[in-house]
Amino acid sequence: MIPELDIDPYAPEHLIAPYPMHQQLREAGPVVRLRPYPTLVACARHEQVQAVLGDHTHFISGAGVGLTNFHREPPFRPRSLILEADAPLHTQTRAVLSRIMSPKAVQQIRAGFAAEAEALVDRCLQKGENKGEICGIHDLAQAYPLKVFPDAVGLADGPERENLLLYGDMVFNSMGPRNALFEKSVEKVGPVTAWIMAHCQREHLRPGGFGDQIYQAADAGEISQEQAPMLVRSFLSAGVDTTVNGLGNALFALAQHPEAYAQLHADPTLARPAFEEALRWESTAQTFFRTAAVDTQIAGVPVAADTKVLCLLAAANRDPRKWPEPDRYDILRRPSGHMAFGSGIHGCVGQAVARLEGEVVLAALARRVKRIECTGPHTRRLNNTLRALGSLPLRLIPA
Ligand code: OVV
């Protein structure tokens, strides 16, 4: 009755090239089973992904938003107080984070973020002059978030910030199966986690920054003092590797589509929609899970209580039922309703910060760079959840 496919979405071949696999899942039905993971059901169509994420009473997050069901197996790390929580806890913690990253708060960091983007693109152009090329991932997509986001949170600058990349890789791998990718990324779990947790403490956080504002919310009694470092951990988990790959994927999209880059260069106000379309076209977070709270159904298909539901955000974002010519990267599309930030009450609470980063970097490029050329093959960094590039050799041709 429910189609069963012999597909492992976490096999390296599908992580490298996920789109044919997504099509198979979408076309098999609104809800499918995957033989390698008999305990889950999967949704790859936009309508069902949106329906599951929109129904937080039937499809909960407190049993984890990865493959592991916390009702049966212990979480990889103490659970997130926002990502892996339901009401009433989630309601309280979300209120604090959404105020800290409100549109008004984001407006206040905008000028600083924009100046940093311009300075970084200038440095890339200088580097490009000497050596001929840059690495779009190392020199731009990693360098920018690693500077501006920890600055906004209030962490000291320095090379140890690389721990944020290692930690993000680990957290997002932990949402998939316990495969070789997971094992490889947790090799350094001890020292990296110790560094992260130490930097969640108030004495490491600049007064007034996002991290310190969490402690101010604790001082005001909105959350407890014990919850404060765990919410700072959410910034450090979700705030860097996501935007690194959002930017990396956007650079990749533009480098592969010279006509789209020409449109952006001709009109830098397209930076924001160009970034948005890159999120749809190559969703940074490819998947998230929910867990059925009770016996329920999806598209009329029965789903038993405690079943894990794999939501393929990236497949929903290329569902031809929703998007005309879904595989086309079109910066004029204005893809509202895409699932790259999730949707519903757990939709990305930092999305205004992420969009700001994407917009100001692409706008700085659009104004300073006439053309972007790939100068060699890119490499992928495989991750169980993230669509990530390892390297992207580029030549930036100045305007
Ligand atoms: C959205 C997201 C991803 C990873 C970690 C977290 C959130 C967190 O809250 O720790």
Residues whose N, C-alpha, C, O or C-beta is under 5 A from the ligand:
A	BS01	OVV	S80 I82 L83 R233 S234 S237 A238
